[in-house]
Amino acid sequence: MPNRPVFRRVAIVGLGLIGGSLALAIREHGLAGTVVGTDRRDDETLWARDHGVIDEMAFSAADAVKEADLVVVAVPVRATRDVLEAVRPALSDHAVLTDVGSTKGSFIQAVQAVFGEWPERVIPGHPIAGSEKSGIRAAHGDLFDRHKIILTPPDSVAPEALDQLTRLWEGCGARVLTMSVDRHDEVLAATSHLPHLIAFSLVDTLAGEDDNLDIFRYAAGGFRDFTRIAASDPIMWHDIFLSNREAVLNMIDHFTADLGQLRQAIESQDGERLLQVFSRARAAREHFSKMLSGQAYVNTEQQNQVTFRLQPGGAAQGDIRVPGDKSMSHRSIMLGALAEGTTEVTGFLEGEDSLATLQAFRDMGVTIEGPDQGFVRIHGVGLHGLQPPHGPLYLGNSGTAMRLFAGLLAGQRFDTELTGDASLSRRPMNRVADPLRQMGAVIETGEGGKPPLRLRGGQTLTGFHYDMPVASAQVKSCLLLAGLYANGDTSVAEPAPTRDHTERMLNGFGYPVTRDGNTARLSGGGRLTGGPIDVPSDISSAAFFLVAASVAPGADLRLQHVGINPTRTGVITILREMGADITLENEREIGGEPVADLRVRYAPLRGIRIPEDQVPLAIDEFPVLFIAAACAEGTTLLTGAEELRVKESDRIQVMADGLAAIGVDSTVTDDGIEIPGGQALRGGTVDSHGDHRVAMAFAVASLRAEGEITITDCANVATSFPGFDRLAQEVGIRLTVEACE
């Protein structure tokens, strides 16, 4: 670490992984008096300042570089010229200007176009460090430690400028090398750009195979290790390949020729040629192993088996924000893909269910950027622009996705098949398939009306009126989405109110949906127009912490930016009826959806008879409400909740079995449960049956338990609430996670 700063004031334009990490490294090592940062997304700039990544923030590149003696351009390479044009009028004569892009020729072209020459204080740079993760929140100050930084200075470089920049990078822990611009681009085309291109191409090719699920499921470690780089930022690599076009094309030609020789060797059974190539490659790989081990890419494989262990007691204190609403995240991708124009989503839930929906649309030809810290950009193709997928659309554990996809795919011109994991494959689908058939859809289901669903394309759908026998937002949404493609009007009447995100979001996309009492109606043949969507925090995820703070003595917890759509607030109504102390603060409306901060403090709960009109408004929250009932004084009775038996599990029976495992008796009925409160919650082992909400509910139960609670089969928690374990620990729940293959 230097004794004094190398630069007085450093400006970093672009606060992604590299720019943010450089800012952190400079500050942590005292390499500059002040670090000012700016990003095209103001929320990223604010986050960087509030979390100590930078000292000062600026809302434009020109403002950032004023009085700076080092300016670092850390934007995608094809955005460089625009940044240089913006900063040139404000750039001081003595400032050193550098960049961190993966191509140097394109940077020099941009510099010469803007400045008319290659100034002596402009020194292109490229840190050979990175990660599959991107964005400011992935930044860390030791990213460059023991990694290389390549500088490509001009022959006329100012020696003191090169010395200063070298000392800055060395102070960040990097080893500084210099080479010519042309040589840099040739070397990187061979060692970085071509491997990424091959990885992207190979994964895309295999994803298009009919049996792609088995290909990826049974892939060996070598395949995963090689193709992990295909998880890198598509926008960044799009820019790199186009900016380093000539060098990349040369390497592609070279590689293609060599690959053609290997193909010929296999065709002609030339084993000697194969052995020669393979042996030479192995020897070269071992020779360069030390260099390769310095790369920053990390392989993060998801574990197959997850167990939660909860110690008794704990607390519920703090100020947190839970992930984005899953229902709205699904719908934002669906409607954004079917819209005309671009849709930008903030607050997107990056859980496995929502990501399955996103991937399915990519499989049908929709270009989607992200997700990146909840930000997704969707380039819509219009209602009739989807392309036939190469194979079945795999939707993981998401019943919402499968039921809504059934509606929007029923009117497409091509055949599709919808599949899911073992849990989803046990869930009934006739309650959407039957009314869709009444509209003219041709749908085949698996045995007993369960997945997979096979939808025949090219059918003419006719709008109709449907009286739902059981209140279900998924069924209602499915039929309204099918109605987009139907002739005439489609209307759905619900016996009790259900969440109305689909209707609100369709209206937000400019597609009129009218409401007449309990009936939602739309006409086919319209169009959707893309636009911004802000997804609030999911009240279903917030519910676990609402109950946690309600049952933990001394609790005081604030939940930020929670969606309080009146069709979703049954959990608040029920908890208040039980005596919970919940207040709504800072109420506001974001994109047509009501939002508030929820403050909840401990209060003794009492058992109640849950009003049946609240059941559809809290259908996903009942597992944790059962925990509230067990902690209350008096008996809680639930009726009219038969839909709980066809969720990810039979939630009534699975919760009853789990309660029994920790010493709480209950009486199960066909459509509900009776839970006498005031019983001691002992320790024990609970089988969540792969149901994420069951697992999280019993994690909350630990706050009032007398012994350790072990919860098995918890991997699916990531499907609805990524980061639940971290937030639970943050508020004081004594949770540890055990994972194994």
Buried (B, 14 or more C-beta within 10 A) or exposed (E): EEEEBBBEBBBBBBBBBBBBBBBBBBBBBBBBBBBBBBBBBEEBBEBBBEEEBBBBBBEEBBBBBBEBBBBBBBBBBBBBBBBBBBBBEBBEEEBBBBBBBBBBBBBBBBBEEBBEEBBBBBBBBBBBBBBBBBBBBBBBBBBBEEBBBBBBBBEEBBEEBBEBBBBBBBBBBBBBEBBEBBEBBBBBBBBBBBBBBBBBEBBEEBBEEEEBBEBBEEEEEEBEEBBBBBBBBBBBBBBBBEBBBEBBEBBBEEBEEEEEEBEEBEEEEBEEBEEEBEEEEEEEEEEEEEEEEEBBEEEEEEEEEBBBBBBBBBBBBBEBBBBBBBBBBBBBBBBBBBBBBBBBBBBBBBBBBBBBBBBBBBBBEBBBBBBBBBBBBBBBBBBEBBEBBEBBBBBBBBBBBBBBBBBBBBBBEBBBBBBBBEBBBBBBBBBBBBBBBEBBBBBEBBEEBBBBBBBBBEBEBBBBEBEBEBBBBBBBBBBBBBBBBBBEBBBBBBEBBBBBBBBBBBBBBBBEBEEEEBBBBBBBEBBBEBBEBBBBBBBBBBBBBBBBBBBBEEBBBBBBBBBBBEBBBBBBBBBBBBBBBBEBEEEEEBBEBBBBBBBBBBBBBBBBEBBBEBBBBBBBBBBBBBBBBBBBEBBBBBBBBBBBBBBBBBBBBBBBBBBEBBBBEBEBEEBBBBBBBEBEBBBBEBBBBBBBBBBBBBBBBBBBBEBBBBBBBBBBBBBBBBBBBEBBBEBBBBBEBEEEE
